[in-house]
Amino acid sequence: MELNVLNTPLQCCCSSPATGYFRDGFCRTTKTDYGTHTVCAIVTKEFLEYSASKGNVLTTPIPHWNFPGLQPGDKWCLCISRWLEAEKAGKAPYIILEATHIKSLQYTSLKVLKQYTYPI
């Protein structure tokens, strides 16, 4: 069983569009996932623009990957390194702790992640 940063069972981030390294809706990772897609985020316009400025245009559909392109408000499994870059730049989106993989804690603290908990 995979765990989240709260040390409880990892919850699904989003199944429409299907996210995650495995495109199964979960922010799980493996050794072959060099981006470490472990952060379940709710993307914002500011984050999408920031990501595009770094060369990763997440708004463009890629039909052969069944990727519709992201819009503000969509949930998506982000690479922990890109999320941390965005956090330092003041552009980090809110996250869902229950769907953020425990491996994220190898890169940052729970205290930092909790500052970005999506307000319910």
OpenMM code with the backbone's topology and positions (N, CA, C; nanometers):
from openmm import Vec3, app, unit

residues = "MET GLU LEU ASN VAL LEU ASN THR PRO LEU GLN CYS CYS CYS SER SER PRO ALA THR GLY TYR PHE ARG ASP GLY PHE CYS ARG THR THR LYS THR ASP TYR GLY THR HIS THR VAL CYS ALA ILE VAL THR LYS GLU PHE LEU GLU TYR SER ALA SER LYS GLY ASN VAL LEU THR THR PRO ILE PRO HIS TRP ASN PHE PRO GLY LEU GLN PRO GLY ASP LYS TRP CYS LEU CYS ILE SER ARG TRP LEU GLU ALA GLU LYS ALA GLY LYS ALA PRO TYR ILE ILE LEU GLU ALA THR HIS ILE LYS SER LEU GLN TYR THR SER LEU LYS VAL LEU LYS GLN TYR THR TYR PRO ILE".split()
positions = [
    Vec3(0.0845, -0.1182, 0.0000),
    Vec3(0.0000, 0.0000, 0.0000),
    Vec3(0.0890, 0.1245, 0.0000),
    Vec3(0.0582, 0.2172, -0.0900),
    Vec3(0.1326, 0.3426, -0.0996),
    Vec3(0.0766, 0.4408, 0.0033),
    Vec3(0.1658, 0.5236, 0.0576),
    Vec3(0.1267, 0.6196, 0.1608),
    Vec3(0.1416, 0.7627, 0.1117),
    Vec3(0.0658, 0.8517, 0.1766),
    Vec3(0.0779, 0.9936, 0.1477),
    Vec3(0.1667, 1.0600, 0.2532),
    Vec3(0.1834, 1.1919, 0.2420),
    Vec3(0.2713, 1.2650, 0.3338),
    Vec3(0.2187, 1.2669, 0.4771),
    Vec3(0.0938, 1.2289, 0.4964),
    Vec3(0.0346, 1.2217, 0.6308),
    Vec3(0.0490, 1.0808, 0.6887),
    Vec3(0.1171, 0.9944, 0.6131),
    Vec3(0.1402, 0.8559, 0.6525),
    Vec3(0.0106, 0.7744, 0.6609),
    Vec3(-0.0834, 0.8087, 0.5744),
    Vec3(-0.2086, 0.7349, 0.5601),
    Vec3(-0.2169, 0.6888, 0.4138),
    Vec3(-0.3119, 0.5993, 0.3809),
    Vec3(-0.3189, 0.5506, 0.2426),
    Vec3(-0.3309, 0.6637, 0.1399),
    Vec3(-0.2520, 0.6543, 0.0339),
    Vec3(-0.2510, 0.7526, -0.0733),
    Vec3(-0.3871, 0.7559, -0.1420),
    Vec3(-0.4426, 0.8743, -0.1551),
    Vec3(-0.5721, 0.8928, -0.2205),
    Vec3(-0.5506, 0.9280, -0.3677),
    Vec3(-0.6530, 0.9070, -0.4474),
    Vec3(-0.6489, 0.9429, -0.5891),
    Vec3(-0.6440, 1.0952, -0.6028),
    Vec3(-0.5601, 1.1426, -0.6906),
    Vec3(-0.5500, 1.2863, -0.7170),
    Vec3(-0.6558, 1.3275, -0.8185),
    Vec3(-0.6570, 1.2602, -0.9334),
    Vec3(-0.7524, 1.2958, -1.0389),
    Vec3(-0.7546, 1.1882, -1.1458),
    Vec3(-0.8738, 1.1496, -1.1868),
    Vec3(-0.8853, 1.0499, -1.2932),
    Vec3(-0.9354, 1.1111, -1.4241),
    Vec3(-0.9757, 1.2380, -1.4209),
    Vec3(-1.0227, 1.3045, -1.5427),
    Vec3(-0.9762, 1.4493, -1.5425),
    Vec3(-0.8664, 1.4836, -1.6069),
    Vec3(-0.7860, 1.3939, -1.6887),
    Vec3(-0.7025, 1.2991, -1.6021),
    Vec3(-0.6727, 1.1828, -1.6574),
    Vec3(-0.5937, 1.0831, -1.5843),
    Vec3(-0.4538, 1.1374, -1.5616),
    Vec3(-0.4143, 1.1452, -1.4367),
    Vec3(-0.2856, 1.2029, -1.4014),
    Vec3(-0.1926, 1.0985, -1.3422),
    Vec3(-0.0742, 1.1421, -1.3089),
    Vec3(0.0251, 1.0550, -1.2469),
    Vec3(0.1179, 0.9942, -1.3496),
    Vec3(0.2321, 0.9532, -1.3038),
    Vec3(0.3316, 0.8905, -1.3914),
    Vec3(0.2722, 0.7691, -1.4626),
    Vec3(0.1866, 0.6957, -1.3933),
    Vec3(0.1234, 0.5766, -1.4503),
    Vec3(-0.0116, 0.6061, -1.5148),
    Vec3(-0.0544, 0.7319, -1.5110),
    Vec3(-0.1849, 0.7754, -1.5630),
    Vec3(-0.2990, 0.6931, -1.5028),
    Vec3(-0.2862, 0.6658, -1.3731),
    Vec3(-0.3904, 0.5915, -1.3022),
    Vec3(-0.4617, 0.6792, -1.1990),
    Vec3(-0.4303, 0.8088, -1.2000),
    Vec3(-0.4952, 0.9013, -1.1079),
    Vec3(-0.4185, 0.9233, -0.9783),
    Vec3(-0.3147, 0.8433, -0.9545),
    Vec3(-0.2397, 0.8524, -0.8299),
    Vec3(-0.1014, 0.9129, -0.8534),
    Vec3(-0.0552, 0.9913, -0.7580),
    Vec3(0.0777, 1.0536, -0.7660),
    Vec3(0.1815, 0.9576, -0.7095),
    Vec3(0.1913, 0.8422, -0.7767),
    Vec3(0.2883, 0.7388, -0.7390),
    Vec3(0.4117, 0.7544, -0.8255),
    Vec3(0.5196, 0.6932, -0.7830),
    Vec3(0.6438, 0.7060, -0.8574),
    Vec3(0.7185, 0.5735, -0.8598),
    Vec3(0.8213, 0.5683, -0.9411),
    Vec3(0.9073, 0.4521, -0.9546),
    Vec3(1.0461, 0.5016, -0.9925),
    Vec3(1.1423, 0.4138, -0.9936),
    Vec3(1.2801, 0.4527, -1.0275),
    Vec3(1.2909, 0.5121, -1.1673),
    Vec3(1.2031, 0.4706, -1.2587),
    Vec3(1.2091, 0.5227, -1.3955),
    Vec3(1.1411, 0.6589, -1.4108),
    Vec3(1.0755, 0.7078, -1.3058),
    Vec3(1.0087, 0.8387, -1.3071),
    Vec3(1.1101, 0.9445, -1.2641),
    Vec3(1.1880, 0.9928, -1.3601),
    Vec3(1.2940, 1.0876, -1.3273),
    Vec3(1.2402, 1.2215, -1.2788),
    Vec3(1.1143, 1.2523, -1.3080),
    Vec3(1.0540, 1.3764, -1.2604),
    Vec3(0.9987, 1.3657, -1.1199),
    Vec3(0.9808, 1.2442, -1.0696),
    Vec3(0.9233, 1.2190, -0.9374),
    Vec3(0.7901, 1.2942, -0.9242),
    Vec3(0.6895, 1.2469, -0.9957),
    Vec3(0.5553, 1.3076, -1.0005),
    Vec3(0.4753, 1.2707, -0.8755),
    Vec3(0.5061, 1.3376, -0.7641),
    Vec3(0.4495, 1.2970, -0.6347),
    Vec3(0.3569, 1.3981, -0.5696),
    Vec3(0.3459, 1.5172, -0.6254),
    Vec3(0.2667, 1.6234, -0.5619),
    Vec3(0.1325, 1.6385, -0.6320),
    Vec3(0.0245, 1.6187, -0.5590),
    Vec3(-0.1097, 1.6398, -0.6136),
    Vec3(-0.1451, 1.7875, -0.5968),
    Vec3(-0.1457, 1.8589, -0.7077),
    Vec3(-0.1695, 2.0034, -0.7042),
    Vec3(-0.2993, 2.0400, -0.7747),
    Vec3(-0.3510, 2.1542, -0.7374),
    Vec3(-0.4634, 2.2150, -0.8078),
    Vec3(-0.4024, 2.3343, -0.8803),
    Vec3(-0.3816, 2.3170, -1.0102),
    Vec3(-0.3042, 2.4156, -1.0848),
    Vec3(-0.3780, 2.5486, -1.0960),
    Vec3(-0.2985, 2.6536, -1.0972),
    Vec3(-0.3494, 2.7904, -1.1110),
    Vec3(-0.2970, 2.8498, -1.2409),
    Vec3(-0.3568, 2.9585, -1.2830),
    Vec3(-0.3096, 3.0302, -1.4014),
    Vec3(-0.1639, 3.0705, -1.3822),
    Vec3(-0.1314, 3.1202, -1.2633),
    Vec3(0.0051, 3.1649, -1.2346),
    Vec3(0.1049, 3.0495, -1.2443),
    Vec3(0.0673, 2.9336, -1.1908),
    Vec3(0.1566, 2.8185, -1.1990),
    Vec3(0.1725, 2.7718, -1.3434),
    Vec3(0.0627, 2.7651, -1.4180),
    Vec3(0.0703, 2.7205, -1.5569),
    Vec3(0.1596, 2.8134, -1.6391),
    Vec3(0.1500, 2.9430, -1.6147),
    Vec3(0.2364, 3.0388, -1.6837),
    Vec3(0.3820, 3.0199, -1.6413),
    Vec3(0.4035, 2.9969, -1.5121),
    Vec3(0.5385, 2.9735, -1.4623),
    Vec3(0.5974, 2.8481, -1.5261),
    Vec3(0.5207, 2.7401, -1.5282),
    Vec3(0.5671, 2.6148, -1.5868),
    Vec3(0.6008, 2.6347, -1.7343),
    Vec3(0.5168, 2.7066, -1.8063),
    Vec3(0.5423, 2.7335, -1.9481),
    Vec3(0.6721, 2.8127, -1.9653),
    Vec3(0.6973, 2.9061, -1.8743),
    Vec3(0.8203, 2.9862, -1.8836),
    Vec3(0.9450, 2.9011, -1.8619),
    Vec3(0.9269, 2.7838, -1.8008),
    Vec3(1.0377, 2.6912, -1.7773),
    Vec3(1.0433, 2.5819, -1.8848),
    Vec3(0.9579, 2.5941, -1.9862),
    Vec3(0.9623, 2.5005, -2.0978),
    Vec3(0.8634, 2.3861, -2.0917),
    Vec3(0.7795, 2.3806, -1.9887),
    Vec3(0.6809, 2.2731, -1.9759),
    Vec3(0.5412, 2.3334, -1.9900),
    Vec3(0.4907, 2.3343, -2.1133),
    Vec3(0.3609, 2.3944, -2.1431),
    Vec3(0.2526, 2.2899, -2.1161),
    Vec3(0.1880, 2.3037, -2.0030),
    Vec3(0.0869, 2.2057, -1.9607),
    Vec3(-0.0525, 2.2363, -2.0142),
    Vec3(-0.0690, 2.3489, -2.0820),
    Vec3(-0.2008, 2.3873, -2.1323),
    Vec3(-0.2282, 2.3348, -2.2728),
    Vec3(-0.1254, 2.2857, -2.3399),
    Vec3(-0.1408, 2.2381, -2.4774),
    Vec3(-0.1863, 2.0929, -2.4797),
    Vec3(-0.2983, 2.0650, -2.5465),
    Vec3(-0.3433, 1.9260, -2.5590),
    Vec3(-0.2424, 1.8416, -2.6376),
    Vec3(-0.2288, 1.7161, -2.5972),
    Vec3(-0.1452, 1.6191, -2.6688),
    Vec3(-0.2331, 1.4957, -2.6908),
    Vec3(-0.3087, 1.4955, -2.8004),
    Vec3(-0.4079, 1.3894, -2.8237),
    Vec3(-0.3513, 1.2473, -2.8204),
    Vec3(-0.2315, 1.2238, -2.8761),
    Vec3(-0.1798, 1.0865, -2.8796),
    Vec3(-0.1420, 1.0351, -2.7404),
    Vec3(-0.1358, 1.1224, -2.6413),
    Vec3(-0.1162, 1.0804, -2.5022),
    Vec3(-0.2470, 1.0905, -2.4242),
    Vec3(-0.3558, 1.1204, -2.4966),
    Vec3(-0.4870, 1.1388, -2.4342),
    Vec3(-0.4806, 1.2477, -2.3261),
    Vec3(-0.4060, 1.3537, -2.3571),
    Vec3(-0.3878, 1.4659, -2.2642),
    Vec3(-0.4622, 1.5870, -2.3187),
    Vec3(-0.5651, 1.6335, -2.2468),
    Vec3(-0.6460, 1.7431, -2.2974),
    Vec3(-0.5858, 1.8819, -2.2773),
    Vec3(-0.4743, 1.8903, -2.2053),
    Vec3(-0.4217, 2.0219, -2.1670),
    Vec3(-0.4886, 2.0645, -2.0378),
    Vec3(-0.4147, 2.1303, -1.9518),
    Vec3(-0.4683, 2.1688, -1.8214),
    Vec3(-0.5238, 2.3105, -1.8225),
    Vec3(-0.6233, 2.3295, -1.7398),
    Vec3(-0.6842, 2.4600, -1.7173),
    Vec3(-0.6734, 2.4914, -1.5685),
    Vec3(-0.6730, 2.6186, -1.5314),
    Vec3(-0.6728, 2.6516, -1.3883),
    Vec3(-0.7865, 2.5779, -1.3165),
    Vec3(-0.7523, 2.5211, -1.2021),
    Vec3(-0.8495, 2.4452, -1.1238),
    Vec3(-0.8391, 2.2954, -1.1421),
    Vec3(-0.7692, 2.2509, -1.2478),
    Vec3(-0.7491, 2.1074, -1.2685),
    Vec3(-0.6529, 2.0527, -1.1640),
    Vec3(-0.6725, 1.9277, -1.1272),
    Vec3(-0.5789, 1.8577, -1.0391),
    Vec3(-0.4797, 1.7846, -1.1273),
    Vec3(-0.3521, 1.7808, -1.0809),
    Vec3(-0.2496, 1.7167, -1.1613),
    Vec3(-0.1334, 1.6762, -1.0726),
    Vec3(-0.0715, 1.5640, -1.1012),
    Vec3(0.0479, 1.5203, -1.0288),
    Vec3(0.1693, 1.5935, -1.0844),
    Vec3(0.2273, 1.6772, -1.0034),
    Vec3(0.3441, 1.7547, -1.0446),
    Vec3(0.4730, 1.6901, -0.9973),
    Vec3(0.5797, 1.7200, -1.0694),
    Vec3(0.7134, 1.6808, -1.0244),
    Vec3(0.7464, 1.7624, -0.8997),
    Vec3(0.7981, 1.6959, -0.7991),
    Vec3(0.8315, 1.7658, -0.6755),
    Vec3(0.9344, 1.8760, -0.7009),
    Vec3(1.0295, 1.8537, -0.7906),
    Vec3(1.1311, 1.9562, -0.8167),
    Vec3(1.0698, 2.0809, -0.8791),
    Vec3(0.9746, 2.0654, -0.9717),
    Vec3(0.9099, 2.1825, -1.0331),
    Vec3(0.8231, 2.2538, -0.9300),
    Vec3(0.7537, 2.1769, -0.8458),
    Vec3(0.6711, 2.2402, -0.7427),
    Vec3(0.7599, 2.3223, -0.6484),
    Vec3(0.8736, 2.2674, -0.6103),
    Vec3(0.9647, 2.3405, -0.5210),
    Vec3(1.0213, 2.4654, -0.5887),
    Vec3(1.0527, 2.4565, -0.7179),
    Vec3(1.0962, 2.5754, -0.7926),
    Vec3(0.9876, 2.6824, -0.7893),
    Vec3(0.8649, 2.6399, -0.8149),
    Vec3(0.7522, 2.7338, -0.8152),
    Vec3(0.7302, 2.7921, -0.6761),
    Vec3(0.7507, 2.7119, -0.5743),
    Vec3(0.7335, 2.7602, -0.4369),
    Vec3(0.8347, 2.8708, -0.4075),
    Vec3(0.9578, 2.8503, -0.4477),
    Vec3(1.0610, 2.9525, -0.4258),
    Vec3(1.0322, 3.0797, -0.5049),
    Vec3(0.9659, 3.0653, -0.6199),
    Vec3(0.9321, 3.1803, -0.7046),
    Vec3(0.7990, 3.2453, -0.6656),
    Vec3(0.7322, 3.1896, -0.5627),
    Vec3(0.6025, 3.2442, -0.5217),
    Vec3(0.4883, 3.2072, -0.6137),
    Vec3(0.5028, 3.0972, -0.6884),
    Vec3(0.4012, 3.0543, -0.7860),
    Vec3(0.3456, 2.9151, -0.7587),
    Vec3(0.3767, 2.8575, -0.6442),
    Vec3(0.3329, 2.7205, -0.6157),
    Vec3(0.1815, 2.7132, -0.5979),
    Vec3(0.1202, 2.6143, -0.6592),
    Vec3(-0.0239, 2.5954, -0.6414),
    Vec3(-0.0539, 2.5226, -0.5100),
    Vec3(-0.1792, 2.5305, -0.4693),
    Vec3(-0.2244, 2.4521, -0.3546),
    Vec3(-0.2080, 2.3043, -0.3845),
    Vec3(-0.1971, 2.2256, -0.2783),
    Vec3(-0.1842, 2.0811, -0.2940),
    Vec3(-0.2855, 2.0086, -0.2063),
    Vec3(-0.3059, 1.8828, -0.2375),
    Vec3(-0.3927, 1.7955, -0.1593),
    Vec3(-0.3010, 1.6957, -0.0898),
    Vec3(-0.2847, 1.7133, 0.0398),
    Vec3(-0.1900, 1.6318, 0.1157),
    Vec3(-0.2237, 1.4831, 0.1097),
    Vec3(-0.3513, 1.4506, 0.1149),
    Vec3(-0.3941, 1.3099, 0.1158),
    Vec3(-0.3580, 1.2375, -0.0136),
    Vec3(-0.3363, 1.3134, -0.1214),
    Vec3(-0.3034, 1.2551, -0.2514),
    Vec3(-0.1585, 1.2841, -0.2926),
    Vec3(-0.0793, 1.3413, -0.2020),
    Vec3(0.0613, 1.3702, -0.2281),
    Vec3(0.1461, 1.2597, -0.1661),
    Vec3(0.2258, 1.1947, -0.2488),
    Vec3(0.3014, 1.0761, -0.2083),
    Vec3(0.4048, 1.1079, -0.0999),
    Vec3(0.4225, 1.0134, -0.0095),
    Vec3(0.5168, 1.0279, 0.1023),
    Vec3(0.6602, 1.0542, 0.0545),
    Vec3(0.6936, 1.0100, -0.0655),
    Vec3(0.8289, 1.0334, -0.1176),
    Vec3(0.8603, 1.1837, -0.1284),
    Vec3(0.7583, 1.2661, -0.1350),
    Vec3(0.7785, 1.4116, -0.1403),
    Vec3(0.8571, 1.4604, -0.0193),
    Vec3(0.8448, 1.3882, 0.0921),
    Vec3(0.9132, 1.4292, 0.2147),
    Vec3(1.0642, 1.4069, 0.2065),
    Vec3(1.1107, 1.3400, 0.1035),
    Vec3(1.2550, 1.3269, 0.0814),
    Vec3(1.3132, 1.4561, 0.0231),
    Vec3(1.2251, 1.5461, -0.0212),
    Vec3(1.2676, 1.6694, -0.0880),
    Vec3(1.2307, 1.7961, -0.0114),
    Vec3(1.1301, 1.7878, 0.0727),
    Vec3(1.0853, 1.9033, 0.1497),
    Vec3(1.0156, 1.8541, 0.2756),
    Vec3(0.9837, 1.9464, 0.3635),
    Vec3(0.9218, 1.9078, 0.4908),
    Vec3(0.7696, 1.9109, 0.4836),
    Vec3(0.7094, 1.8374, 0.5743),
    Vec3(0.5637, 1.8401, 0.5859),
    Vec3(0.5177, 1.9809, 0.6234),
    Vec3(0.5974, 2.0505, 0.7025),
    Vec3(0.5637, 2.1883, 0.7410),
    Vec3(0.5480, 2.2777, 0.6174),
    Vec3(0.6406, 2.2663, 0.5235),
    Vec3(0.6309, 2.3462, 0.4005),
    Vec3(0.5077, 2.3046, 0.3210),
    Vec3(0.4877, 2.1750, 0.3038),
    Vec3(0.3726, 2.1275, 0.2270),
    Vec3(0.2405, 2.1724, 0.2886),
    Vec3(0.2316, 2.1680, 0.4204),
    Vec3(0.1072, 2.2071, 0.4876),
    Vec3(0.0712, 2.3535, 0.4627),
    Vec3(0.1696, 2.4371, 0.4363),
    Vec3(0.1427, 2.5781, 0.4074),
    Vec3(0.0629, 2.5953, 0.2790),
    Vec3(0.0626, 2.4918, 0.1941),
    Vec3(-0.0053, 2.4977, 0.0660),
    Vec3(-0.1271, 2.4055, 0.0576),
    Vec3(-0.1726, 2.3609, 0.1731),
    Vec3(-0.2909, 2.2748, 0.1764),
    Vec3(-0.4102, 2.3477, 0.1164),
    Vec3(-0.4775, 2.2798, 0.0247),
    Vec3(-0.5942, 2.3391, -0.0397),
    Vec3(-0.7016, 2.3665, 0.0651),
    Vec3(-0.7506, 2.4911, 0.0718),
    Vec3(-0.8536, 2.5237, 0.1709),
    Vec3(-0.9880, 2.4607, 0.1325),
    Vec3(-1.0419, 2.3855, 0.2247),
    Vec3(-1.1698, 2.3158, 0.1971),
    Vec3(-1.2864, 2.4048, 0.2342),
] * unit.nanometer
topology = app.Topology()
chain = topology.addChain("A")
for resn in residues:
    res = topology.addResidue(resn, chain)
    for name in ("N", "CA", "C"):
        topology.addAtom(name, app.Element.getBySymbol(name[0]), res)
